[in-house]
Amino acid sequence: MTAPVPRSCEEDSCVTCSDTAVPVTIVRLLADGLAVADTGQGEEEISVALVRAGAGDTVLVHAKEAIAVVASQTPSGPGTEGGQVPRGEAGDAGR
């Protein structure tokens, strides 16, 4: 018999921890590739290390990780496609 996996969420599931990617709006960027996002049900801290995004942008989030930019209020800059960060630039995404 396997031991149950502890949940990190206090309710049934966090909006961004569900089994699907959900659109959220970035409220503000934080240090270390993190951001505060408005989920429509409150604010959650997410990672934006894989995308080039800024405040006001809508991103798809899965497991607290932004995986794509859906609507951008921030210029993507040269060499980016679909809000993705070119290889080797993930550490400075959106900054």
C-alpha positions in Angstrom: 0.0 0.0 0.0 1.3 3.5 -0.9 1.2 6.4 1.4 -1.1 9.3 0.4 0.5 12.2 -1.3 0.1 15.3 0.9 -1.8 18.2 -0.7 -0.3 21.7 -0.7 -3.6 23.4 -1.3 -6.0 24.1 1.6 -9.1 23.5 -0.5 -9.9 20.8 -3.0 -7.6 22.3 -5.6 -5.9 25.6 -6.4 -7.1 27.2 -9.6 -3.7 26.9 -11.1 -3.1 23.4 -9.8 -6.0 21.8 -11.7 -5.3 19.2 -14.4 -5.9 21.8 -17.1 -4.2 25.0 -18.2 -6.2 28.1 -17.1 -6.0 31.7 -18.3 -4.9 34.2 -15.6 -3.9 37.9 -15.7 -0.5 38.9 -14.4 -0.9 41.6 -11.7 2.8 42.3 -11.0 6.1 40.7 -11.6 8.2 39.5 -8.6 11.9 38.5 -8.4 13.3 35.2 -9.6 10.8 34.6 -12.5 7.7 34.8 -10.3 4.6 36.8 -10.6 1.3 37.5 -8.8 -1.7 36.6 -11.0 -5.4 37.3 -10.8 -7.2 33.9 -11.2 -10.7 35.4 -11.1 -11.1 33.8 -7.7 -8.2 35.6 -6.0 -4.5 36.1 -6.4 -1.9 33.4 -6.6 1.9 33.4 -7.1 3.0 31.7 -10.3 6.2 31.1 -12.2 6.7 33.1 -15.4 10.2 31.8 -16.1 9.2 30.0 -19.3 7.4 33.0 -21.0 8.1 36.6 -21.7 5.2 38.3 -19.9 4.4 41.4 -17.8 1.7 43.1 -15.8 -1.6 43.0 -17.6 -0.7 40.0 -19.8 -3.0 37.0 -19.9 -1.1 33.7 -19.7 -2.1 30.0 -19.6 -1.0 28.4 -16.3 -0.6 24.7 -15.4 0.7 23.6 -12.0 1.5 27.2 -11.1 3.8 27.6 -14.3 2.9 30.0 -17.1 3.2 28.0 -20.3 2.0 30.4 -22.9 1.0 34.0 -23.4 -2.5 34.4 -24.6 -2.9 38.2 -24.8 0.0 40.5 -24.3 0.1 44.1 -23.1 3.9 43.9 -23.2 6.0 43.9 -26.4 7.5 40.4 -26.9 10.7 41.8 -28.4 12.7 40.4 -31.2 13.3 36.7 -31.5 10.2 35.7 -29.5 7.2 33.9 -30.9 3.9 33.4 -29.2 5.3 34.8 -25.9 7.9 32.1 -25.6 11.4 33.1 -24.4 14.2 32.2 -26.8 16.4 29.3 -25.5 18.9 30.5 -22.8 16.8 33.5 -21.7 14.3 31.8 -19.3 16.0 33.3 -16.2 15.3 36.9 -17.3 11.8 36.4 -18.8 9.6 39.5 -18.8 12.3 41.7 -17.3 
